[in-house]
């Protein structure tokens, strides 16, 4: 059976992403078992944070799924998943506050958030066209065309690089709001901090996985260029 040595990069990336996903689900599940002292739900927490930040034009909606929470700048809608919206757990408040962090970023014009919004269509374009361009280039023996495909995939890496400060800053804002506003007590803050740290690591894992994919594509193109 044919074995491509670059498959090892795919395996490493997959293992890292699975480990990060397992960790965030385990951590969220652990702190979902502990209710916050104030009995506040994720939705109530989000509403309180929005009021405190002077944001009155963002809707808070419930969305199906597990950890599908997100803030949509275009729609000005903050969507909280089933296990966050009506839950009064420490984990739920941490996630809700994190999404509010994105809404606050939008309000203050946080530059990395604006850059990420601009880079979304570019990253999608690169992700969609990279493999076809690489395969056509390799099939025709056109190394230059295949290298263009590698560059296109590099747009995905750039997008994920921009995403990191956006997510880290949202978590930083969330923890500060939860602590300064007295929404969570000292022990509870430790739990929220662990949940948000685990969530942040999934973005680090995704970036590392994409970098490995980029390295693999570059290796494949380089190997075939030497054969021609």
Secondary structure, 3 states (H helix, E strand, C coil): CCCCCCHHHHHHHHHHHHHHHHHHHHHHHHHCCCECCCCCCHHHHHHHHHHHCCCCCCEEEEECCCCCCEEECCCCEEEEEHHHHCCCEHHHHHHHHHHHHHHHHHHHCCHHHHHHHHHHHHHHHHHHHHHHHHHHHHHHCCHHHHHHHHHHHHHHHHHHHHHHHHHHHHHHHHHHHHHHCCCCCHHHHHHHHHHHHHHHHHHHHHHHHHHHHHHHHHHHHHHHHHHC
